[in-house]
Amino acid sequence: MKAVWYEKKGPAAAVLRHGDFPDPEPGPGEVRVKVHVSAVNPTDTKARGGWGGNVEMAFARIIPHQDGSGVIDRAGPGVSPARVGEAVWLYEAQLGRASGTAAEYVCVPSENAVRLPDGVSFETGACLGVPAMTAHRCLFQDGGIQGQTVLVAGGGGAVGHAAILLAKWAGARVVTTVSRAEQEETARAAGADLVVNRKSEDVAARVKEFTRGAGVDRVIEVAFEANLDLNRAVLKPNGVISTYSSGLPDSAPRFVFSPVMRQGLTMHFVLVYVMPREAHWAAAREVNAALEAGRYRPHVARVFALQETVAAHEAQESGNTVGKILIAVAR
Ligand SMILES: NC(=O)c1ccc[n+]([C@@H]2O[C@H](COP(=O)([O-])OP(=O)(O)OC[C@H]3O[C@@H](n4cnc5c(N)ncnc54)[C@H](OP(=O)(O)O)[C@@H]3O)[C@@H](O)[C@H]2O)c1
């Protein structure tokens, strides 16, 4: 099969190679998927780049990418052969494994291949994995949010966009922050009720005005330390911050205990890879329900070919793109 891989960590152009790779065979409990679309996430580019000093290779050769979509073409021992031919979206394809979705075939545990609802494109399917599951966990870890007001920091980002889509699907009012016109457009299209430019506007004042002074119930946060004071200012008593990123490599936030305690705040630190299995299943179920209702429409920035994976990684790392970076593996 054709695949993209690396044998040492470093810049995309220096370490990514494209060429022929042995076809994988599914082991017990696994399915083999003919990949149609692979997706790039920051987790993939950081792992490849050795970000944070993590320069050890977990495997001698790594085919990157956690997320993707395609069609099951083989079922391993213990998996119902009825799954062969099923269109699926993939999550955590490369977690603890050497081979992800930047290849014509990938083998994953059967449960990591989720049925792609009828009529949903492979492009949409490839956008789900990391962003949708992270957003789902951040939003619903404490139960339903119908009628609540949620502040999504960075609504133009992949996870932020997913959080807007899922929060609106669940019946919440959504306030979000952006820094550029293109992000604003994307956030509005996702259904955000209020979009605030965090660079040119007073976010706290706009949120207070929008909520008639009440504040928000929950914050989904991409830059925990940078926005902590803002979040404390706009959260209702007993509000929740669910954060999935510090925004800085070695962030060491400090806050004074008493005022935070007096607000009764809850802080969740979310890492998609350590979500309980049941939380993954719930996310997959509910994301599929939103897809079936036509309410989950990811924003795609650009689609590259497999042999253009270097450019795809560089586009992800540039921070300039708005929306998902995808790779069309099967055309
Ligand atoms: N913990 C987990 O399980 C998990 C899961 C997924 C992602 N992540 C991490 O979360 C981060 C975002 O991932 P992503 O895929 O959503 O990336 P992305 O598509 O590049 O989006 C990042 C967004 O964050 C915004 N942002 C940056 N600083 C901000 C600030 N101070 N306030 C508000 N918004 C800000 C950016 O907007 P600007 O252009 O305005 O800067 C951008 O829209 C990455 O570091 C990724 O590794 C963690």
The ligand as a MOL file (V3000), in Angstrom:
LIG
                    3D

  0  0  0     0  0            999 V3000
M  V30 BEGIN CTAB
M  V30 COUNTS 48 52 0 0 0
M  V30 BEGIN ATOM
M  V30 1 N -6.6400 17.6720 25.6380 0
M  V30 2 C -7.0940 17.0910 24.5210 0
M  V30 3 O -7.5880 15.9630 24.5250 0
M  V30 4 C -6.9920 17.8590 23.2410 0
M  V30 5 C -7.8150 17.4870 22.1640 0
M  V30 6 C -7.7370 18.2430 21.0040 0
M  V30 7 C -6.8530 19.3180 20.9030 0
M  V30 8 N -6.0390 19.5840 21.9480 0 CHG=1
M  V30 9 C -5.1180 20.7290 21.8730 0
M  V30 10 O -5.9420 21.8830 21.8230 0
M  V30 11 C -5.3630 22.8640 20.9970 0
M  V30 12 C -6.3430 23.2830 19.9190 0
M  V30 13 O -6.6250 22.1810 19.0690 0
M  V30 14 P -7.4840 22.4190 17.7400 0
M  V30 15 O -7.4140 21.1760 16.9440 0
M  V30 16 O -8.7930 23.0230 18.0680 0 CHG=-1
M  V30 17 O -6.5400 23.5170 17.0410 0
M  V30 18 P -6.8790 24.6900 16.0030 0
M  V30 19 O -7.8890 24.2210 15.0120 0
M  V30 20 O -5.5750 25.1710 15.5260 0
M  V30 21 O -7.5820 25.8130 16.8930 0
M  V30 22 C -6.9630 26.5080 17.9090 0
M  V30 23 C -7.8140 27.7210 18.1840 0
M  V30 24 O -7.4760 28.2690 19.4420 0
M  V30 25 C -7.5960 29.6720 19.3180 0
M  V30 26 N -6.8750 30.3620 20.3890 0
M  V30 27 C -5.5560 30.3930 20.6060 0
M  V30 28 N -5.2790 31.1360 21.7000 0
M  V30 29 C -6.4710 31.5720 22.1850 0
M  V30 30 C -6.8600 32.3880 23.2850 0
M  V30 31 N -5.9530 32.8930 24.1310 0
M  V30 32 N -8.1760 32.6260 23.4720 0
M  V30 33 C -9.0990 32.1210 22.6290 0
M  V30 34 N -8.7870 31.3530 21.5550 0
M  V30 35 C -7.4910 31.0840 21.3330 0
M  V30 36 C -7.0280 29.9540 17.9490 0
M  V30 37 O -7.4490 31.1980 17.4910 0
M  V30 38 P -6.3920 32.3490 17.0510 0
M  V30 39 O -6.1550 32.1530 15.5990 0
M  V30 40 O -7.1640 33.5570 17.3720 0
M  V30 41 O -5.1580 32.2100 17.8800 0
M  V30 42 C -7.6510 28.8020 17.1420 0
M  V30 43 O -8.9240 29.1600 16.6480 0
M  V30 44 C -4.0670 22.2500 20.4770 0
M  V30 45 O -3.0130 22.6640 21.3030 0
M  V30 46 C -4.2840 20.7670 20.6140 0
M  V30 47 O -3.0930 20.0520 20.7390 0
M  V30 48 C -6.0900 18.9040 23.1170 0
M  V30 END ATOM
M  V30 BEGIN BOND
M  V30 1 1 1 2
M  V30 2 2 2 3
M  V30 3 1 2 4
M  V30 4 1 4 5
M  V30 5 2 4 48
M  V30 6 2 5 6
M  V30 7 1 6 7
M  V30 8 2 7 8
M  V30 9 1 8 9
M  V30 10 1 8 48
M  V30 11 1 9 10
M  V30 12 1 9 46
M  V30 13 1 10 11
M  V30 14 1 11 12
M  V30 15 1 11 44
M  V30 16 1 12 13
M  V30 17 1 13 14
M  V30 18 2 14 15
M  V30 19 1 14 16
M  V30 20 1 14 17
M  V30 21 1 17 18
M  V30 22 2 18 19
M  V30 23 1 18 20
M  V30 24 1 18 21
M  V30 25 1 21 22
M  V30 26 1 22 23
M  V30 27 1 23 24
M  V30 28 1 23 42
M  V30 29 1 24 25
M  V30 30 1 25 26
M  V30 31 1 25 36
M  V30 32 1 26 27
M  V30 33 1 26 35
M  V30 34 2 27 28
M  V30 35 1 28 29
M  V30 36 1 29 30
M  V30 37 2 29 35
M  V30 38 1 30 31
M  V30 39 2 30 32
M  V30 40 1 32 33
M  V30 41 2 33 34
M  V30 42 1 34 35
M  V30 43 1 36 37
M  V30 44 1 36 42
M  V30 45 1 37 38
M  V30 46 2 38 39
M  V30 47 1 38 40
M  V30 48 1 38 41
M  V30 49 1 42 43
M  V30 50 1 44 45
M  V30 51 1 44 46
M  V30 52 1 46 47
M  V30 END BOND
M  V30 END CTAB
M  END
